Amino acid sequence: VQLVESGGGSVQAGNPLRLPCAASGSTFSINAMGWYRQAPGKQRELVATIATNGGSTNYADSVKGRFTISRDNAKNTMYLQMNSLKPEDTAVYYCKATTYSGLYNYWGQGTQVSVSS
């Protein structure tokens, strides 16, 4: 499984961004997916996760009500809609896919999001 994030960039606080994560390869093996982020000098943290059918989602408290995770299995793509961005949302955003077996986790290369005040 290969994951490629895109859509990152530099925006002013309050503006939105949408991050796609395109999956390829053995996509039939993918179960849950998620978005994580890592700010400079900090550990990577969970942003949001989504179940196989998109019916179950989970968000970090810091992004609840502002970010929305979704996936289009027909397009093998997951999305993170980020609204009302804050400077503290500045980080490299990574997508992750976990297989049904739970044995394998795949990561994308990351996309930079920078939010200025």
C-alpha positions in Angstrom: 0.0 0.0 0.0 1.3 3.4 -0.9 -0.2 6.6 0.5 0.3 10.1 -0.9 -0.9 13.2 0.8 -1.4 16.6 -0.9 -3.2 19.9 -0.4 -0.9 21.4 2.2 0.2 25.0 2.1 0.4 28.3 3.9 -2.8 30.0 5.0 -3.9 32.7 7.3 -5.7 31.8 10.5 -9.4 31.3 10.0 -9.1 30.0 6.4 -9.8 26.4 5.4 -7.7 23.7 3.7 -8.6 20.3 2.4 -6.0 17.5 2.5 -6.5 14.4 0.3 -4.7 11.1 0.9 -4.6 8.9 -2.2 -4.0 5.1 -1.6 -2.7 2.7 -4.2 -1.5 -0.9 -4.3 -3.3 -3.5 -2.2 -6.0 -1.1 -1.2 -8.4 -4.0 -0.6 -6.4 -4.8 2.5 -7.0 -1.4 4.1 -9.3 -1.2 7.1 -9.2 1.9 9.2 -7.4 5.1 8.2 -6.4 8.2 10.0 -4.7 11.6 9.9 -1.8 12.4 12.3 0.4 15.5 12.6 3.7 16.5 13.9 4.7 20.0 14.9 8.4 21.0 15.2 9.9 19.7 18.4 6.8 17.7 19.3 5.7 14.1 19.0 3.4 12.9 16.3 -0.2 13.1 17.4 -3.5 11.7 16.3 -5.8 14.1 14.5 -8.7 11.9 13.4 -9.5 8.4 12.4 -12.2 6.8 10.3 -13.5 3.2 10.0 -13.7 1.2 6.8 -17.1 2.3 5.8 -16.8 5.8 7.1 -19.5 5.2 9.6 -17.3 5.7 12.7 -15.0 8.6 13.2 -12.8 9.9 16.1 -11.2 13.3 16.6 -8.6 14.8 18.8 -10.3 17.3 21.2 -8.2 20.1 19.7 -9.8 19.7 16.3 -13.4 18.7 17.2 -15.9 20.9 15.5 -13.3 22.3 13.0 -11.9 19.3 11.1 -13.9 16.6 9.3 -12.4 13.3 8.1 -14.0 11.4 5.3 -13.2 8.7 2.7 -14.3 7.8 -0.7 -13.5 4.1 -1.1 -14.4 4.1 -4.8 -11.6 6.6 -5.3 -9.3 5.1 -2.7 -9.0 8.5 -1.2 -9.3 9.9 2.3 -9.8 13.5 3.1 -9.3 16.0 6.0 -11.4 19.1 5.7 -9.8 21.7 8.0 -11.8 24.8 8.8 -11.1 27.7 11.1 -7.4 27.0 11.1 -5.3 28.2 13.9 -1.5 28.8 14.1 -1.3 25.9 16.5 -2.5 23.6 13.7 0.8 24.2 11.9 2.5 20.8 11.4 3.3 18.1 8.9 0.2 16.1 8.3 0.5 12.4 7.7 -2.1 9.8 6.6 -2.0 6.3 7.9 -3.7 3.1 6.8 -4.1 -0.1 8.9 -4.8 -3.5 7.4 -7.7 -5.7 8.3 -5.2 -8.1 9.9 -3.9 -5.3 12.1 -0.4 -6.4 11.3 0.6 -3.6 9.0 0.5 0.2 9.2 1.3 2.3 6.2 2.3 6.0 6.3 2.4 8.7 3.7 5.3 11.1 3.3 3.5 14.0 4.9 2.3 17.4 3.7 3.2 20.7 5.4 0.5 22.9 6.7 1.5 26.4 8.0 -1.0 28.7 9.6 -0.1 32.3 10.2 -1.9 34.7 12.6 
